[in-house]
């Protein structure tokens, strides 16, 4: 992908990109812009859902960082002369909202499993963002308009964000699924009923 993007940039500089449609670089960055916009909306909703709970400080910090990352991506697009496509951004906006309908065991109310699914989705969004930073970092070798030091810092931050989300996801999954297993075991365990003779129901009589 990096080689294709690099070639597109060179063709654009030489005026050899045909047609008025977006270049490969434009399509690539707009796809990531849509994903980043959806991720920013998702993490804001997660922070609200975790108000007063253990993950709130970490998610609040992540919300600010994701907002900064989104601004960084927009600046990179401006520097590279990539036009933002509203249709793709809107598609990301819609996809995030449709994602709320993903099955989580409940129809109208928020399920405890929602925490796990949202943390998984957010970690995937961060991993995709890291891929974008790495692609631009490779492009920076051929395009002096990109700041490699800034991209290195963004890559490191995305790695830290992914690790933080994975730690929260593991904690949430263990808590939710363990509680579910215990509840299921309690429901299926046969009842023990005391008898007048001090034995238990079903115990053989001497």
Steps between C-alpha positions, in 0.01 A plus 500: 500500500786738585654454152167568332442813707854624431450455126169687515664795676774515237246486216298776664808720521569438132139573409453151362205390714212450260146611561352711776439217748699444816848346479587177676650711775176696525288186521732346758513802729128572471424140596715545808339838570160330502626233735669754726183710518296194595760403760492848655122480534518148643754584769299806605195281546705244691629769736145613574389141559786448747433815701584432864646159417854363510585559133379861485843670552670286235218546250486876563872525425457283193215722379728804503781313323267364232372852439859620458578209268202592284627856472845366408354291219312800364820706507688230313226494238521878463879489471475234229224688317244224554141615477267372771206305362184568699334183374771282651500688828121468513533128428727465804252698708218272391700180551577593859133558574390183327760321712283575803253246364760222517364206695602515866235281659249779561276703274416825680727521804879511519646157562808438717644342187486843331810602695697209357378545142566875501849458642573241230367730229700795631820297513447397136450867411826591671684220319364630168617850592847364576506341153422841350782666695743229389395542138556876521832440675611292205377769262699760694819347359395627157298807596663778702161654581445233765666527841655160583563590864135591550393175337737299722337655807152423366600138436632466855185656643276266299698205637446624856130560434459147366670352806279703734184394317606137504558514876153648552344251259657204680381627838147565372475166320622306803255679729196470272554146379600363841187649655292347222655156553441518876138605449445217252656248737277619784189457285589149386624368837245252646328625813587337830195464725525404869283213637342442834757234574791739451600347166468644150241434238592204290753361750468129566345400830689272734 
